[in-house]
């Protein structure tokens, strides 16, 4: 299931959000000791699955990008509070998923695009898999992703609220993942689709493996 990412009227007064749910659990849950199956084999790729790199409009590579560690920590705290109220176990912070999420947010801020498809044209799950590897002989390997872009001073509460108000994003937040990594960055003079504005960009990568 894919929700098309939006940057409404390219104005920072509204949040842009995007989500990708990888594959159904039934497809990804394979027998123990079976040969690993690629987690997205047979899935329709995001945005048509172009193998070509993205070519966003505007000046590229000029944004000053800084990691928003405070936003990362608060997002994890607030998400786990919501999950506990829903009777779900809290998510563990994954270093691998965090590295994947930070790298993607930095890339979007630097090159001025907003998409699950990576700047080099690789699909979401291909990018995440480069950091969050499926163990040999795995039984379950699932990954998912939410994106958000908005004003540079956006709060964790606003990010979570925007996702909770969108059914596919909410589904990712309340699914039975085990781990999560947040990549939150703030960029001044962000190029491309961000029109040179100061923005916050958030990538949330979810995973379960074992």
ABEGO torsion letter per residue (X at the ends): XBBBBBBBGGBAABBBBBBBBBBBAAAABBBBGBBBBBAABGBBBBGGGBABBBBBBEBBGABBBBBBAAAAAAAAAAAAAAAAAAGBBBBBBBAAAAAAAAAAAAAAAAAGBBBABBAAGBBAAAAAAAABBBBBGBABBBBBBBBBBBBAABBAAAAAAAAAABAAAAAAAABBBABBBBBBBBBBGBBEAAGGBBBBBBBBBBBBBX
